[in-house]
Amino acid sequence: MAINTKMITTGFDLPNYRVIESLGVVRGISVRSQSIFGSFGTFFQLLRGGNIARLTSLCEKTRQEAFEILIKHAETLGANSIIGLRLDANEVLNGVTEVLAYGTAVIVEKK
């Protein structure tokens, strides 16, 4: 069963739905780094100032991947919704970023 992203929330309930079963915590993790060439290009963007497009893109890809893994984890448990979604990011090594997406997999039904 594919979870519709409209059924994923940072809140602990969904309007017009009620939680009928909690399936536990689910998570998705992604760890990424830039290539040496990407780091070199980023250096020049740092000198110019402003938005650092290379890093923005890297961060967005990492978040999206963690989010997709989270959804797959919830789907394997039979969930049709995820509540309490949170994202956490950490630098695990110099230039290596980890993004963790986590929440509670639930089964909801219309009220």
NUBALUM-760867 format. One line per 5 residues: number of its first residue (from 1); for each residue x, z, y of N, C-alpha, C, O. Coordinates in steps of 0.001 Angstrom, whole numbers. Each point is the difference from the previous one (the first is absolute). Last residue first. Example, Ala and Ser with C-alpha at 12.3 -4.5 7.8 and 13.67 -1.06 7.14 Angstrom:
<pts>
2	12850 7080 -2250 820 60 1190 -770 730 1090 509 169 1108  -219 -239 -6828 -890 0 1190 900 0 1200 1036 665 -19
</pts>
This chain:
<pts>
111	-13203 9940 9651 -943 1126 107 -1408 -516 -105 -950 780 65  5323 -3168 -2416 -854 -13 1193 -918 1205 -20 -479 402 -1060  5090 91 -1507 -1222 -782 -141 -790 103 1289 135 965 753  5327 -208 -2957 -1075 287 938 -1209 -842 -359 102 -1028 -670  4927 2981 -1330 -1129 -889 -284 -1112 439 938 -388 1168 23
106	5979 -588 646 -1330 543 -277 -932 -1107 -457 263 -1189 178  5248 2794 1192 -825 -1021 -629 -1340 638 -373 -38 1070 -608  3676 343 4528 -753 447 -1164 -881 -1132 -497 -809 -545 750  5776 184 1862 -1374 393 279 -656 485 -1276 671 217 -1009  4217 -2699 3470 -645 857 -986 -1398 387 474 -310 -35 1191
101	5275 -3043 -359 -1429 9 312 -651 877 -1065 251 -175 -1192  5022 -584 3163 -881 548 -1019 -1417 -36 538 -279 544 1069  5446 -2862 -39 -1355 253 484 -829 441 -1188 -15 -661 -1039  5584 199 2562 -1024 221 -1028 -1330 205 709 -86 740 980  5189 -3114 371 -1220 723 337 -948 58 -1187 -192 -980 -720
96	5658 67 2377 -919 -137 -1131 -1203 894 259 129 1217 136  3806 -1384 2738 -533 -1356 -72 -961 -256 -1147 -454 -1130 -177  3340 5245 -398 148 -703 1262 -476 -1449 -166 596 -774 -749  -2925 3992 -2499 1419 -267 245 69 -707 1340 -1022 -459 511  -3065 2081 -1520 636 647 -1148 1518 -195 1 743 838 -511
91	-5017 -598 4170 1224 -748 -234 742 718 -1123 430 1140 172  -5907 -1211 617 1260 742 75 1159 -964 -151 -103 -1015 -689  -5787 1500 1372 1215 -813 -37 1219 879 172 -2 949 784  -5707 -948 -2128 1160 788 379 1225 -894 -131 127 -726 -985  -5998 693 1079 1255 -739 -136 1124 882 504 -140 674 1020
86	-5317 -36 -3014 1089 364 897 1179 -911 -286 169 -481 -1121  -5888 1287 -137 1206 -831 10 1000 490 1043 -362 291 1140  -4237 1325 -2879 1147 802 429 1304 -772 13 1063 584 -212  -4649 -2625 -3015 -229 808 1203 1271 775 335 866 199 -852  -2774 -4745 -2158 1116 922 217 -292 731 1304 -257 -627 1028
81	-2701 -2414 -5110 277 417 1371 1231 902 22 364 610 -1006  -2277 -2285 -2977 -550 -1062 849 213 328 1483 -489 -707 881  2993 2010 -6055 -565 360 1307 -622 -1209 682 393 -1142 -237  2122 1717 -4154 -1419 -312 38 -671 344 1317 -1229 46 62  6014 132 -1528 -751 1220 -329 -1510 -238 -14 -764 873 -412
76	3804 -4287 1672 284 309 -1409 -733 1265 -458 -255 183 -1190  30 -1506 5762 -804 -879 -864 243 287 -1474 -927 -86 -805  3561 2323 4064 -1388 493 0 -882 -832 -926 -849 544 -707  5272 -1992 1330 4 1281 -707 -1424 551 -102 -423 455 -1063  1086 -4312 3646 108 -290 -1442 -30 1284 -820 -629 54 -1057
71	741 387 5749 -1293 -527 -448 25 -294 -1499 -949 328 -712  5009 1010 2718 -974 1097 12 -1341 -476 -547 -594 664 -849  3867 -3891 1597 318 777 -1205 -965 1175 -131 -457 312 -1100  158 -2867 5014 -466 -779 -1155 265 731 -1315 -833 -31 -905  2517 1955 4895 -1466 28 13 -562 -740 -1214 -928 491 -642
66	5569 -695 1422 -366 1345 -444 -1521 131 -104 -507 602 -946  2158 -4614 2754 317 100 -1421 -387 1366 -559 -574 79 -1086  116 -784 5711 -973 -800 -741 248 92 -1502 -945 118 -781  4070 1937 3701 -1290 703 6 -1034 -736 -844 -717 618 -786  4856 -2742 1403 170 1199 -825 -1301 786 -90 -382 448 -1081
61	571 -4196 3934 56 -425 -1408 86 1205 -925 -646 37 -1048  878 800 5677 -1345 -441 -390 -34 -439 -1461 -941 334 -719  5120 820 2616 -858 1177 -135 -1395 -392 -472 -570 660 -870  3595 -4131 1850 452 744 -1178 -897 1208 -248 -389 261 -1138  -343 -2731 5078 -398 -763 -1180 374 738 -1285 -801 69 -933
56	2258 1754 4979 -1457 80 -65 -499 -696 -1260 -845 531 -720  5389 -902 1737 -329 1313 -554 -1509 194 -114 -479 611 -955  2021 -4593 2923 488 59 -1389 -366 1338 -645 -434 40 -1152  -515 -745 5808 -891 -726 -904 434 83 -1454 -849 110 -885  1357 2941 5215 981 -475 -962 -780 -639 -1147 -359 663 -973
51	-755 335 6454 -449 28 -1385 1078 -592 -904 556 -1058 293  1533 2654 4204 -1348 -462 -312 -328 132 -1481 673 717 -740  4470 -1550 2525 -1083 946 262 -1353 -586 -365 -98 -1168 -377  4900 -495 33 -942 -580 956 -1080 997 399 -509 -43 1120  3700 1202 -4456 700 -176 1272 -931 -526 1084 126 380 1164
46	-1697 4 -5586 180 1322 590 670 -104 1366 -348 728 929  -64 -4588 -3555 -1292 362 590 77 1370 661 -639 230 1026  4395 -1712 -3399 -145 -752 1244 -1344 278 676 -85 11 1228  905 1971 -5431 951 524 969 -155 -718 1345 -3 643 1050  -2363 -2217 -4806 -632 1161 627 903 594 1075 -477 438 1047
41	2140 -3903 -3780 -972 -502 971 -683 1127 754 -268 -118 1196  3187 1301 -4685 778 -626 1066 -932 -524 1093 273 183 1186  -2185 1512 -5099 555 1085 805 787 -547 1180 -51 551 1100  -1599 -3565 -4293 -1093 552 793 485 1111 915 -450 116 1140  3489 -1908 -4189 -276 -984 1047 -1137 472 905 34 -206 1213
36	1092 2751 -4985 1084 119 982 -230 -983 1147 330 296 1148  -4693 1273 -3558 1224 -630 -457 1064 192 1079 -311 388 1126  -3603 3241 -1573 298 -1321 544 1243 -557 -678 856 749 -471  -4279 2689 -2031 1091 -15 978 122 -1418 536 -504 -950 -598  -3301 4451 -2352 586 -1268 440 1174 226 939 141 1045 635
31	-4212 1225 -4209 1288 292 630 660 -1333 327 170 -844 -880  -5338 3141 -521 835 -1188 184 1262 421 731 -53 754 972  -4682 1373 -3774 1262 205 695 752 -1327 62 7 -775 -956  -5154 3355 -21 764 -1236 -63 1252 213 802 -50 563 1093  -4239 2614 -3580 1068 -283 952 582 -1384 -235 -122 -584 -1077
26	-4182 4632 -14 634 -1275 -319 1047 -294 1060 -76 500 1123  -3080 3978 -3198 879 -592 1006 580 -1304 -540 415 -86 -1156  -5178 1733 -858 1332 536 268 781 -778 1028 -461 -1005 541  -4234 545 -2099 889 -393 -1094 1439 445 219 864 -239 -843  -6331 1546 2217 1352 -88 533 943 -255 -1168 -38 710 -1005
21	-5516 -1640 1857 1088 454 -861 1336 -196 712 256 -1049 593  -4410 289 1569 -582 536 -1237 1073 450 -991 -276 759 -929  -610 -1623 6553 998 39 -1060 -664 588 -1237 -551 1100 39  -2067 -3895 3866 359 1355 -435 980 -102 -1159 -105 -883 -851  -1802 -2248 5439 437 105 -1395 232 1461 -334 264 819 880
16	-1418 -2482 3559 -1007 -562 -901 411 -30 -1466 -660 -645 -815  4684 1354 4032 -1395 22 445 -901 -739 -991 336 -1086 -471  4115 3504 -1097 -388 -1328 477 -1452 80 437 -842 479 -761  5133 3365 330 -1290 -486 -465 -218 -1395 569 671 -412 946  3168 2940 62 -265 570 -1313 -1407 -290 -491 -474 593 -969
11	4098 -3539 4325 -911 1143 -13 -220 497 -1420 560 -535 -957  1875 -3379 2010 842 1169 259 -838 1271 31 534 1107 -56  -1838 -5637 -2872 -88 680 1291 1008 1128 109 417 590 -996  -2687 -5158 -1977 1182 844 112 -1 598 1398 -149 -710 994  -2902 -2668 -2634 -292 1228 -736 1210 935 -36 66 907 -829
6	-17 -5298 2689 -975 731 818 -372 1330 -650 -621 855 632  3439 -4041 -2824 723 825 974 -940 731 954 415 959 651  -1564 -2209 -5786 -147 -631 1306 687 899 1022 -216 1212 -5  1316 -1495 -5320 -475 868 1070 -18 -792 1304 1023 -542 420  -1521 -1115 -5759 789 -85 1237 -631 888 1071 -1211 -29 216
1	1198 191 -5804 -858 0 1183 901 0 1242 849 877 158
</pts>
